[in-house]
Amino acid sequence: MRAHKYHIAIIFLILGLGTATATLSRTDFENVVFSDNRGSTNEASHGHVIYNINKGWNIVPLKFMMEASGRYNANEKEGQTCNRDIFQNVWYYSPVIKDYYHIPVIDDWGAPKTRNNNILLNEFKAKYYHIYAGSAWVYSLKNCILEGDDGTQLVSGSYGDEQQEKGYTHKELVLKAGWNFVPVDMRMAAYEKSLKELFDNCGATKFLVYDKNGNRWQDISASVNNKIPISDIFKTIVVKTTQDCNFADYEASSSTAPPSLPSGDESECNDSDNGKEYYIQGFVKSKLAGQETTYDKCYNEIYDDSTSNRLEERYCENGKLNTQLFSCPNGCSNGACIR
C-alpha cells in the first residue's frame, strides 16, 4: 500500500468544466506540458505526473514529494531517477515561525503524529494552507526525475486522517499572513483565475517566482491580472500577504447564474456595520442571497475549535455578499473580536 494517498474527486465532474467556462474543456487538461521544462502530466486531475528536478535547489509541492516518496516505499520506482536521499533534503518556509524548517524526512509530513514531529503536527492541526498544499525547497546532487500518480490537484473538497490528527474541509484552510510558497493547483487554472483574484482577500503585497537560471527572485507583480495558464500548474508563486485568509475557497470566474435584476428602491446588499468592522457583530442582507440575514461569526463558534481566534466578517462589495477571514489579536467572541 502506498504511503499517504489523497482521495480526490475528478474535478471536471465537480466544475462541469466545458459548460461553466467559455474557453476550457476537459481535453485542455490532458497531456499537459509544464512551463520552464518542469515536467508533464497525462491527465491533470488524477493522472501520472513526471517532474524534472535540476541539480541544486528546486521548489516542489510537498504533497507531490510525499507521493513520489511513496513510490519508492512501494517498490514502484519506475521512471524515477532521483536518489532516495532527496527526501531528506526538504526545507519549507513557515509563516507561523517566520523561518525555514528542515523536515528530517518527507515521511514526517505524511505521518507527523506517528513520527513525533510536533512542529508539523501543530501546523496540520491549525489547518494552515502552507503545510497541506504548499511547496518546499528540495536539494538534489544531480539532474533527475520524480514521478507520481495523484495528479496536480493539491486541495480536496475535504480530507481526513484521524490516526495522524490531520484533516480539513477546503473552506477551513487558512493562508497565514506572511511569506507563503503557493504552487499552482490545477483548480486555479480550471476556474480561470488570476493571481489578483486568488489573493484579493489576503492583502497580498508581493508576488515572486524563483529564476533558477539567474539564481535570483523575479518580481511578477506586473502580470497578476492575467489568468493563470494551464502550463503553469505546479509552478510555485511566493506571495507576501498581510492578513490571514481563506485562500482555498474560490469559485469559477465565469458566472453560472443569470444577471441580477435592475436595481430598485431596495439596495442590492446592506451591511449593518457598514463594512469591515471587526469589533462589532454585524449582519448582511443581500438580494443575491434571497435577502437572507448572514451574521458575522467567530470561527470557534462555527467549527467547535476553542483555540481559534479567527472571525468570519461579512461585508458588501460591488452589491454582493463577501466574507473575510480575520485574525483577532485578543480572541473572538459572539461574532466580534474582543477589544
Secondary structure as the mmCIF struct_conf table of DSSP 4:
data_model
#
loop_
_struct_conf.conf_type_id
_struct_conf.id
_struct_conf.beg_label_comp_id
_struct_conf.beg_label_asym_id
_struct_conf.beg_label_seq_id
_struct_conf.end_label_comp_id
_struct_conf.end_label_asym_id
_struct_conf.end_label_seq_id
BEND BEND1 ALA A 3 HIS A 4
HELX_RH_AL_P HELX_RH_AL_P1 ILE A 11 LEU A 15
TURN_TY1_P TURN_TY1_P1 GLY A 16 THR A 19
BEND BEND2 ALA A 20 THR A 23
HELX_RH_3T_P HELX_RH_3T_P1 ARG A 26 PHE A 29
STRN STRN1 GLU A 30 VAL A 33
HELX_LH_PP_P HELX_LH_PP_P1 PHE A 34 PHE A 34
HELX_RH_3T_P HELX_RH_3T_P2 SER A 35 ASN A 37
STRN STRN2 GLY A 39 GLU A 43
TURN_TY1_P TURN_TY1_P2 ALA A 44 HIS A 46
BEND BEND3 GLY A 47 GLY A 47
STRN STRN3 VAL A 49 ILE A 53
BEND BEND4 LYS A 55 LYS A 55
STRN STRN4 GLY A 56 PRO A 61
HELX_RH_AL_P HELX_RH_AL_P2 LEU A 62 ASN A 73
TURN_TY1_P TURN_TY1_P3 ALA A 74 ASN A 75
TURN_TY1_P TURN_TY1_P4 GLU A 78 GLY A 79
BEND BEND5 CYS A 82 CYS A 82
HELX_RH_3T_P HELX_RH_3T_P3 ARG A 84 GLN A 88
BEND BEND6 ASN A 89 ASN A 89
STRN STRN5 VAL A 90 SER A 94
TURN_TY1_P TURN_TY1_P5 PRO A 95 LYS A 98
STRN STRN6 ASP A 99 ILE A 103
BEND BEND7 PRO A 104 VAL A 105
TURN_TY1_P TURN_TY1_P6 ILE A 106 ILE A 106
HELX_RH_AL_P HELX_RH_AL_P3 ASP A 107 GLY A 110
TURN_TY1_P TURN_TY1_P7 PRO A 112 ASN A 116
HELX_RH_AL_P HELX_RH_AL_P4 ASN A 118 LYS A 125
TURN_TY1_P TURN_TY1_P8 ALA A 126 LYS A 127
STRN STRN7 TYR A 128 TYR A 128
HELX_RH_AL_P HELX_RH_AL_P5 TYR A 129 ALA A 133
STRN STRN8 SER A 135 SER A 140
BEND BEND8 LEU A 141 LYS A 142
STRN STRN9 CYS A 144 GLY A 148
BEND BEND9 ASP A 149 ASP A 150
TURN_TY1_P TURN_TY1_P9 GLY A 151 THR A 152
BEND BEND10 GLY A 157 GLY A 157
STRN STRN10 SER A 158 ASP A 161
HELX_RH_3T_P HELX_RH_3T_P4 GLU A 162 GLN A 164
TURN_TY1_P TURN_TY1_P10 GLU A 165 GLU A 165
STRN STRN11 LYS A 166 THR A 169
TURN_TY1_P TURN_TY1_P11 HIS A 170 GLU A 172
STRN STRN12 VAL A 174 LEU A 175
BEND BEND11 ALA A 177 ALA A 177
STRN STRN13 GLY A 178 PRO A 183
HELX_RH_AL_P HELX_RH_AL_P6 MET A 186 ALA A 190
TURN_TY1_P TURN_TY1_P12 TYR A 191 GLU A 192
STRN STRN14 SER A 194 SER A 194
HELX_RH_AL_P HELX_RH_AL_P7 LEU A 195 LEU A 198
TURN_TY1_P TURN_TY1_P13 PHE A 199 GLY A 203
STRN STRN15 LYS A 206 ASP A 211
TURN_TY1_P TURN_TY1_P14 LYS A 212 ASN A 215
STRN STRN16 ARG A 216 ASP A 219
HELX_RH_3T_P HELX_RH_3T_P5 SER A 221 SER A 223
TURN_TY1_P TURN_TY1_P15 VAL A 224 ASN A 225
BEND BEND12 ASN A 226 ASN A 226
STRN STRN17 LYS A 227 LYS A 227
HELX_LH_PP_P HELX_LH_PP_P2 ILE A 228 PRO A 229
HELX_RH_3T_P HELX_RH_3T_P6 ILE A 230 ASP A 232
TURN_TY1_P TURN_TY1_P16 ILE A 233 PHE A 234
HELX_LH_PP_P HELX_LH_PP_P3 LYS A 235 LYS A 235
STRN STRN18 THR A 236 THR A 241
BEND BEND13 THR A 242 GLN A 243
STRN STRN19 CYS A 245 CYS A 245
TURN_TY1_P TURN_TY1_P17 PHE A 247 ALA A 248
BEND BEND14 SER A 253 SER A 254
BEND BEND15 THR A 256 ALA A 257
HELX_LH_PP_P HELX_LH_PP_P4 PRO A 258 SER A 263
BEND BEND16 ASP A 265 GLU A 266
BEND BEND17 GLU A 268 GLU A 268
STRN STRN20 CYS A 269 ASP A 271
TURN_TY1_P TURN_TY1_P18 SER A 272 ASP A 273
BEND BEND18 ASN A 274 GLY A 275
TURN_TY1_P TURN_TY1_P19 TYR A 278 TYR A 279
BEND BEND19 ILE A 280 ILE A 280
STRN STRN21 PHE A 283 SER A 286
HELX_RH_3T_P HELX_RH_3T_P7 LYS A 287 ALA A 289
TURN_TY1_P TURN_TY1_P20 GLY A 290 GLN A 291
STRN STRN22 THR A 293 TYR A 295
STRN STRN23 LYS A 297 CYS A 298
HELX_RH_AL_P HELX_RH_AL_P8 TYR A 299 TYR A 303
TURN_TY1_P TURN_TY1_P21 SER A 306 THR A 307
STRN STRN24 ARG A 310 GLU A 317
TURN_TY1_P TURN_TY1_P22 ASN A 318 GLY A 319
STRN STRN25 LYS A 320 SER A 327
TURN_TY1_P TURN_TY1_P23 PRO A 329 ASN A 330
STRN STRN26 CYS A 332 SER A 333
TURN_TY1_P TURN_TY1_P24 ASN A 334 GLY A 335
STRN STRN27 ALA A 336 CYS A 337
#
